[in-house]
Amino acid sequence: MEDFYELELNVKGLKTLDESLDDYLSVEELHGDNQYFCDSCGTRVDATRSIKLRSLPDVLNFQLKRCVFLPKTTMKKKITSPFCFPGELNMQRRLSEPSQLDLIYDLSAVLIHKGTAVNSGHYIALIKDENTGQWWEFDDEHVSNLGHHPFGEGSSSSGSKVVRSEPVVCQPVSERVEGANENHVDVHLPSSEYYNGSNVERFTSNDAYMLMYNLRRDKEDSKRKDVVHDVNNMEIESEMIFFNDDIFLPSHLGKDIKELNRSYLDGCEQFKLRKNRELDCISERKQEVRSLLSEAPVPSLEEPFYWISSDWLRQWADKIFPSTLDNTSIQCLHGKVPESKIGSMKRISSKAWNKFFFKYNGGPALTNDDYCMTCLIDGAHTVVCADSYRDRRKSLKGLADDVLSGKLVEGTYYVSKSWLQQWTRRKNLDAPSEADGGPTTSIRCPHGQLMPEKAGGAKRLLVPEILWLFIYEDAMKVKPDDLLGCSTFPLDSEECPECSDALSEVACLEDSIRARKLKERQNHEKLALGKSIPLSLDCKYYLLPSTWLTKWRNYISPSGKNASSIEPEILDGVIDSLKCEKHLRLLERPPDLVCKRGSIYQKGSATDGLTIVTENDWKWFCEEWGGIKEKGLSVIVDFSNNAGNELVGSCKEILLSEEPCGPRDEENNEIESQRPVVRTFPEICEDCIGERESCELMQKLNYCDKDISVFLVRGKEAPRSILEASESMFEPDRRASKRSRKTRSFVNLKVSASTSIYQLKMMIWESLGLCSTKVFGKHKMLYFRS
């Protein structure tokens, strides 16, 4: 059992409303592959499925399914075939159980969708006035009278027409349908036309998508419908209270409603009273503010007056209920009025002050005689001292500049060089600031002595005694408790021996590391510079991981952006990791070889795979980085094509020698006519490599929630900026230009290995709003980048 608001009827292949209702209420037989699974029996059985109407509302809505989904094209299409529906509809025989009531419905509204596309068009409404029987068309802000027919007195521009049929009397047909069990069910199959034997108007429309019917009432019900009942004057008859039309409630519910209405009216009255009181209070406050402000001005400075806080006066004028009068914010430490607060107070007359004080109390009262002479004298003294301090600092600043420039080398006290540089650059010269503290903090070691100058950030300078006394005085004024930050180091101060010894050890260690790096760069000159090494036939070479060589090259680099302090791993462990544990064979393939002008070079990435090094380089690496010479991965370059473990190099880049000499040309021709190969010892383990590559491939294929970027380009060809785009172009937060946003759009999607091409297409269309069935069409193309 389910409640419904409307009935959704099929239109495709059907011509009338009766046919759609027959299709909606038809019995579907479930048998064969479409059998029903019975929970009680635990197996699939033959069954029937249908929809039955138990009761109908007063307003019956029919939703005509004009929009259908086409699976082949994955698009929606509108059905524009003509559809016929009556002005009078008998639904009595549509119920599953016979009813004694007359269920005659009259057409009351038709909703129209103009247009052939699903995603566009225009909507209008045709509504019938129940009192006059006139039909009205509502088209946005335009309302038109259509007369007594929903589509006008003749025909309509919407492709609709009116058809008047003759009286038809149809007898109900009752058949017995045998179900899946032994019981028999009576199913009434209504005829396609049953209109109570009277003239029935039929209407046909190509665009109607919703029909609304109102239940017809008898004359007594129509009279009762026009009567408006007052809820507060309900009549109680036989313990029933009648409301609008035929709606009635039990007496106890009516009493509750009357009580709720009474409390609601009381609440409204209280709200009105409270509102009136607040309005009266606001009016009184406005009048009070006008009155007091008119009395506040002082006629003459010779008359006595009072000071009042501007902040309190502002909130008194703004608030309905002001706080207590508060003048403490304009008082100094001596309880008087300082000259520095002159901008935060107002002068008011004695009469106005008496009214303020009488109503709001508070205080304190500050008259025109309550100015603070102590604060005034202190302020004047500060101004005089500031002038004197500024002059002294300017003169000493020139002395400090001479110390920094090296013009003055004689001095008696040490200060930090960086601190003195910042001190000379300060703009505020009126008084000492927080930055003036700690002139010797950076040159004082943790033991409280003078830091060795070779330590980082411990550069110092000698300053004259007059400059040091001025600096020391300012530092103690700013930070009187920071005695350590203002330590005094005279000219004869010695550096801390403990810090000197520690720095010497660090310096020796750094010197040894620097010498070691220099020696390694000399031993491996070409490898350190990343140059290619020409390979010779029948010579022994060794293999090293390219990633290890990159780390080693960055470590021994003297300076630059690639320089690193991280040491590479020990070679013994690195070589063992390149061999499989099962067969003790090589797990990586050596690089390809290429011939250039009669010489053989290795071809490969500098950061991936293996790199061929000379026997001499391998010998030095074993001494420097803990390698065992006998465990090395040796290789031999040859032109033999019959070796069992050989790896053929690439010959696409073989170039002829440009030398005209006969013997050299013969050697070049001999090299170019063959393919260079690499023989490794131990051999390459193809089984383990194939197993590892299969596992890596499976990991790549079993991805989940990975990002791909889809670009929509409006044009015949994709711009090069997309085809050759870098990774930064697909960053979601990267802002694109206005022109780029107009010409193309892109979206980032999450996909997994289980996502099918069909699902991906649907995700793209939903995200980009595409309606075309061709992804790579004539005018729209999609480009992917993962």
N, C-alpha and C positions, 0 to 999 in steps of 0.2 A: 504494500500500500504506500503510495507516494502522492504528495500534493503537487499540483502543476499550476503554472501561471499561464502557459500557452501550449498549444499543440503544434509541433513542427511537422509539416506535411510535405511530402515529396511532390515535385512539379514535373520532373523530367519524365517524358513519355506519357503524361496524364493531361487531360484536357479540362476537367471540371473539378469543382470542390468535392462533389460526391465521389468521384473516382479516387481522389486523394484520401478521403476519409475511409473508403473501402480498403485502400492499400494500407492505411495506418492501422486499422483494426483487423486486418486479415490474419489468418492462422498460418504459422510457419511450421512445417513438418521437419523434424530433426531425425534423420536416419542416414544409413550408410557411413561415410567418413565424417559426417557432421552429427553423429549421435551425441546425446546428452549424457554426461557422467553423473550418475545418481550416487549421492553420499550414503544413502541408506543401504543400497544394494552393493555398493563398492564396485560397480562395473558400468559400462556404457549401454544405454537402452534407447529404443525409439521413443520419441516424445514430440509434443507440440508446444509451441511458444506463441503467445499473443498478448496484446494489450487490451484491457477491458476498462470501460469508463463506469465508475460507480456513482459519481455525482458530478454535476456541472455548476459552474459559478453563474452569477448574474451577468457578468461581462465575459464573453468567450472570445479569446484571441487565437487566431490562426497565423502561424509563422510559415510563409511559403518559402521553401528552400530553393531560392533562385540561384544560389552560388554553389557550384560543385567543384570538387578537386579532381584533376586529371592525373592519375599516377604516372602515365607515360611521360608527360611533359613536366610533372611536378609543379603545375600551376593551377590557378583557380579560374573558372570561367562562369559567366553569367548566362542563365537560360532565359531567352527572350521570346519563348513561344507563347502564343495566346492562352490565357487561362480564364475559364468561365466560372462565375460564382453568383448565387442568387441574392436578391434583396431580402428574401424571407427564407429562413432555414429551420427545418423541423429536426430537432435532435432527440426526440422521444425514443425512437427505435434504435438509437445509437448506444443507449445504456445497456449494460450487461444484465440488469434486473429491471423488469417493467415498472414504470412509474405512472401514477394516476394524474400527475400534474402535466399541464400542457407546456412542453418545452419548445415554444416557438420563439425564435430569435430574429431580430430585425438588424439589418446592416446599419452600423452607426459610424464607422470610420474606415478609410482605406489609406494606407501609407504607400507612397510611390517613390521608386528610385529611377530617375531618368539617366540614361547613359548605357553603353554596352560593356564598359570595362568594370571590373570588380573593385579596383583601387581608386576609382574616380567616379564622378557623377554628381547628381543634385537630388536632394530629397524635398518632397512636398507632402502635405497632409490634406486629405479630403475628409471633413467632419460634418456630421449631420446635427442640426439643431432639433432636439427632441420636442420642443414646444411648438415650433412652426413647421417642422418637416423640411426646412430649407437646407441645402448642402452649401458648404463654404470651402473654398480652396485657400490654404495657408502656404504661401511661397515666400519664405523669409519675412520681410516686413510688408509684403503685398498680400492683401486679403480680398478675395473675389467671391461674389455670389454666383452659384452655379444653378440655382433653381431647385427643382425637385428631383434632380438626377445627379449622382455623384460625379459624372463626367460631362455635365452640361446637358442642355435640352436636346442637342443633336449628337455630336461626337466631340472628342477631345484631341488635343495635340499629342497626348501621350500614347496614341495608338489604341484608344479604348473606345468601346461602343456599347450601346444599350440594345438588348434584344428582349422583346415581349413574347412570352410563350402562351399557348392555349392551356386551359385547365386540364390537368392530368390527374387521374385518380389511380393510384397504384396500391395493390394489395401487398402486405408483407409476406415474405417468403420465409418459411422455417424449414430448416433441414437438420438432419441428425448427422453429426460427424463422430465417427468411431475413433476413440483415442488409443493410447498405447496399452491401456489396461482393459479390463472387462467392462468398466462403467461406460455409460454413454452420456455425452454432454450435449445439451441443446444450445445451438449457436444460431442466432438470428442473423441472416445475411440481408441487410437492407437493400432495397432497390436503389437504382441510381437517381431516381426522381421521386420525391414525395413531398408535395407542397400543400397538403390540406385541401386539395380540390379547388383552388382559387387561382386567379390570374397572378402569375409570379414574374417579376422582372428579373432578367438575368443581365449581368454585366461582364464584359470581356476586356481584359487588359494585358498588355505585354510587359508592364513594369511594376504591377502591384506585388508587394512582397510581404504585406501584413494586412489581415482583415480583422475587424473588430465588430462583434455582434452583441446587442443588448437584449436581455430577456424581455419578452413582451408581457405586460401586466394587464389585468382586467380593469374595468372602469373604477371599481371601488379602491383598488390599490393605487390607481392614478390619482384619485381624489385625495387619498391619504398622503400621497407623496408630496402634494403641494402645501400640506399643513406643516407649519414649523412649530415644534414643541419647545417650550422654555424648560431647561433642565431644572431651574430653581422652583418651578411651579408644576412639578410632576404629580399626577394623580395616581394613587395607589388603589387598585381594584383587585380583589381576590389575591392579595399579597403579591401582585405583579406590578411593576412600574414600566410604562410604555415610553419609549424614546422616539426618535425619528422613524418614519415608515413603519415597518413591521418588527423593529428591534425592541425587545423587552428584556428586563432583568429582574431577578428576585428582589424582594423588598429590602433585605439586609444589605445588598450591594447598592441599592438606591440611597439608603441612609448614609452609607460610607461616602458616596459621591457628594451628597449634600453637605456632609461634614467637611470634606476636603474643599469644596467650593467656599464654605463659610470661612475656613482658616485662610484660604487664598485671599479672600476679600479683606480679612483683618490684616494680613500681611501688607496688602496694598495700601491700606489706610495708614498703618504704622510707617511705611516707607514715605508716604506723602508728608506726614507730620515731621519725620526726621529730616526730610529734604527741606521743608519750610524753615525748620529751626536752623539748619546749616546755612541756608540762604540769608536768614536774618542775621546770623553771626558774621557772615562775610560782609554784609552791608555795614554792620556796626564797626567791623575792623577797618574797612575802607574809610569810613567817616572819621575814625580815631586817627588813622595815619594822616589823613589830610589835615586834621585839626592840629596835631602835634608838630607836623612838619611846617605848618604855617607859623607856629609860635617859636620854632627852633632858631631862626637866624638871630644873630647878636646885632642890635642896632649900632652900637659903637664899641670900639676896643677899650674905651675908658670904663665901661660898665663891667661888673663882674660876670663871669661866664664859667661854664663847666666843660671838661673834656669827656668825650664818650667814644667807645671803640667803634670803628667803622664796620668791622665784621659783625658785631652784635646788632648794630643799627640796621644792617642789610637783612639779616635773618628775621629781625622784628618786623620789617616791612613786608617780607615775603610770606611768613608763616601765619596761619590763623591763630595758633596758640603758641606765642613766643615763650622762650625760656627766661630764667632769671637774669636780670641785668648783670653783665660781667665786664669789668674794666681791667682785669688782671693782666690781659695780654699787652696793655700799653704801659705797664709799670716797669720801672727798673728795679735793681736789687735794693735800692734805698727807699722804695715805696713812693717814688715821685715820678714825674713825667720826663723822660729823657728826650733830648733833641733828635735822636735817631729814630724815634717812633712817630715823628710828626706826620708821616704819610699814612699812618694806620689809625688816625683818630680824627674826630670832628669836633668843632666848637659849637655848643648850643647855649641858649639863654638859660637864666636861672629858673624862669617860670616853666620852661619845657623840662628841665632836669627834675624839678620837684614833682611834676606829674609822672615822669618815668619812674622815679624812685618810689613814689607813693604806691604805684600799681604793681611794679615788678620787683621791688626791693633790690637786694644785691648791692653792687658797688665795686670798689670803693669810690667815694666822691673825690674827684680831682679838679680843683679850681684853677683859675688862671695864675695863682701864686704858687702852685705846687710844681714848678719846674725844678729839675735836679741840677744844682750848681756843681756838685761833685762830678757827675757824668760830663758836664760841659767842660770843666777844667781838664779832665782826663782826655777828652776828645781833642782838645787844643794841644795838649802835650803830645798826643800820638801823631798829630799832623806835623808838629815841629820835629819830632824824632824821626818821622818818616822822611822828611826832607834831608835831615842829617845822614840817615842810613843810606839813602839813595846816592848822595854825593860820595860817601865813603866807598860804597860798592862799585860805583862807576870808576873811581880812581884805581881800586884794587883789581878791577876786571882787566884794565890795561896791563897790569903787572902779571896777571895770570896768563894773558895772551902771549906775553914775552917768554914766559916759562914754557908754554906749549910749542912755540915756534923755535925754541932753542937759542933765542937771543940772550936769555938770562939763565946761565947754567949753575950759578952759585946759589946755594940754599942751605937751610938748617933742618928742615923737617920733610919727611916723605908723605905724599898723598897719592891716592890712586889716579892714574893717568886718565882713565875713562870717566871717573867721577868729576875730575877737574874740567874735562871737555864739556860735560853736560852742565856744569855750574856756570860756565861762561856763556852758554846759549840760552839761559833762562830769561824770560821777558819780564817777569814780576820782580821789580827791584825795590818795592816799598817796604817789604818786611820778609823775614825768613820764611821758607816754605818747608813742607815735609821732605822734599827732595834734597834739602841742604844737609840732612843728617847722614852719618856714616861715611865720612871722607876717607877712612882707612879700612873699611870693612873688607874689601876685596883683596887687600895686601896683608891681611892678618891671617895666619895659619891656625888650624884647630888647637895648637898648643899655646896660642896667645903670643907668638913671636912673629917676626917679620917673615913673610912668605918669600921663598926664592923667586927671583924675577923670571926664571925660565919656566915657571909653572904657568899654566893657561890662565889668562885674565889677571895676572899679577903684575902688570906693567906699572911702574911708579915713577914719580918725578920729585925733585927737590924744589921746595918753595921757600921764599924768604920768611923770616920770623913774623913780620908784620902781617903778611897774608895768612899765615897759619893761625895766628891769634884771632883774626877776624873769622876765619872758617870755623875754628873750634868754638868760638862764642855762639855763632849761629846754630851749630850742631847741638850744643847743650841746651839752647833755648827750645829747639824743636823737639828733641828727644833727650830729656834730662836723665832718664833711667838707662839709656843705652851707652854705658861706659865702654863696653867692648867694641861697639861700632865706631867709637871715637878715640881709639887707642892712639897714643903718641909714639912716633918712631923718629927719634933724632937722627942726625947724620951718621953718628957712630954706632947705630943699631946693627947687630949682626943677624944674618939669616938663620932660620931654624935649622939646626944640624940634622934632626930626624927627617924633616921634609926634604932636605938636600940629598940625603942618602937614598931615600925612596925614589926621588926623581932621577937620581943617577942610575939606579937599577932599571927603571922603566926606559930611560934613554938608551942604556946598553942593550936591552932586549929589542927595542925598536931598531937600533942600528944593526943588530945581528939579523933580524928578519929582513930588513932592507937589503943587506948584503946577500942574503940567501936568494931573494927574488932576482937581484941583478945577475947572480951567477946562473940561475935557471934560464933567464932570458938569453944569456950568452950561449949556454949549452944547446938551447932549442931556438935558434934565431928565426928560422922560417916558420916553425909552428907557432911561436909567440906572436908573429905578425900575421898569421892566418894565410900564408902564401901556399900555393899548390906545389906539391913535390913531384917532379918527373920520375916515373918508375922505369926501371931497367929490367931486362929479361934475365931470368935465372938468378935473381938476387933475392935475398931473404928479407921480408918485411914483417911487421906485426900490426895487429888490429887493436884499437882502443875505442871505447864509446865516445861518440861526438859530444854528448852532454858533459862527460867528465872533462874533456879537453876544453870546453867552453868555460866551465868553472875554474879550471887551472889557469886559463888565459886571463880571466878577470881577476884572479887572485894575485898573479905576478905583475899585473899592469901597474905601472908607477902612478898614473893619475888618469882622470877622464871619467865620463859618465858611467862606463861599464866596470870601473874598478870596484873590487869587493874585498872585504876582510875575512870572508868565509873560506876556510881551507877545503879543498876537494877531499874525497874519501881515499882511504888506503887502497892501493892498486890490487893487492892480493884478493880482497873481498869483491872488488869490482869485476875481476877476471872470473872468479868462481861463479858470479851471478850470470855470466854469459854462457855457461855450460848447463846442459840438462842433467838432472840428478840420475835419471834412469840409464842413459847411454853415454854420459860424459862427452857429448858432442856439442857443437856450436848451435846456439839458439837464435843467432842473428845472421842474416845474409850480408856478405861483404858488399861494398859499394860497386856500382858499375864502372867500367873503364871506357875511356874515349881517347881516340888518337887525334892529335893536333900537330901538324907540321913535323911528322916523323917521330914524335914523342908520345908517350902514354901517360895519361893523367887519370886520377880517380874522379868520378862524377857522383856527387851526392850532396845532401844538405849538411850544413855546418852545425846543426843543432839536433839532428836526428840520425839514427843508425850508427854505423861504424866508420872509422877513419883509419886509413893506412898510414903508418909512421915507419921511419927507417929503423934499422937494427941498432944504430948508434943512439937514436932518441929513446928507444925502448930500454937500452942499457942504462942511460942516465935516469930515466923515470924509475927504474927498479931501485937505484941507489937513493933517489930523492923521496920517493913516496911509497916505500915498503913493498915493492913488487918482487916476485921470484922469477928470475929469467927463464928457467926451464918450464914454468907454467904458462908462458905467454902464448898467445894465439898467432901463430906464424902463418904467412902466406907467401906464395911464389907466383909471379906473373909469367905466363907462357902463352904461346899461340896454338897449343895442342887442342884439338877438338874432341879427343877421345878419353879425357880424364874422367874418372868416375865421380869425383866431387867438385868438378870445375863449375864455374859460374861465368857464363858468357857476358862480356861487356857490350855496351851499346856502340854501334858503328855508324850511327847516323851523322856524327859530326867529324868524320875522318876527312881531313883536308890534304890536298897535294902540296908538296914542298915547292916553294917559289925559287929555290936555288937551281941554277942551270947546270951545276956540276954533274958529270956522268955517274960517278960512284955514289954520290949522295942520292941522286934520283933513283938509282937501282934499289938502295936501301928503303927509301920511302915507298916505292912501289911494292916491295916485298911486305912491308908492314901493313899497307893499306889493303893488300889482297887477302889478309887473314884477319881473324877476330880475336882480340885479346881476352884472355880468361884469367881467373884467379883460383888458385888451388889453396885450400885452407887445411891447416893441421891444428886441431882435429877437424874431422869432416863436419859438414852441415847436417844437422838432424832434421830431416824433412818431416818426419812423423810428428815430433813435438811442435815444430813450427806450424804445421797444418792444424794440429789440435788447438794450439793457442789462438790462431787466426779464426778458427771456427767459433771458439768461445767469445772472442771479441766481437765477431759478427752477430752472434746471438744476443749479446748485451746491447749492441746498437739497435737491433731489431725489436727488442723488448723494452722500448722506451715508453714513458708515461708522462703526460702533462708537459710536453715540450712546446716551445714557442716557434711559430712560423709567421712570417709577414706576407700579406697578400696585397698587391698593388693593383688598383683599377686605373687603367690608362685610357683616356678617351682620344683615340686616334688610330691610324693605321699601323704605326710602328712605335715601339717602346723607345723612349729617350735613352741615350747612352748612360745618363746619370743613374738610371735604374739598373740597366744590364751590368754595369761595372761599379755598382754601389759598394761602399765599404760598410763595415759593421756599424759604424757610428750613425749611418743613415737610418737604421732600423731601431734606434733607441726611442722608446715611447715618449720620453720627456723632451726630446729634441724638438725645438720650435722650427716649423717650416715657414717659408716665405708666403706672402699672400698670393703671389702668382702660382706658386707650387700647389697651394691648397685649392686653387680654382681648377687647375688642369688635371690633377689626379688626387686620389685618396687612397689610404691604406689602413689596414687593421691588423692587429696581432691576435692570433688565435692559438688556443691550447689544443694540441692533438696528441694522440697516443698511437701505439702500434696497432691497436684494434680498430682505429678509425678507418672506415671505408671511404672510397672516392665519392660515393653518393652522399654520405654524411658530411664530408668536407664541402661538397658543392652546396648543400643546404645551409651549412654554417656560413659560407661566404655570402650567399644570397641574403640571408637574414641580417648579417652584419653590414653589408654594403648597400642593401636595398635594391638588389638587381632583380629584374623580372624576366630577362631573356633566358631562353632555354639553352643557348650556346654560350659556353664560357669564353671561348676564343672566337668571338664573332667578328663581324666586319668592322664595327665601330668601337667595340669594347674588348679589351684584352686584360687578362689577369696574369700577374707574375708573382712567383712564390720565391721566398728565400728563408731557409731554416737556420 
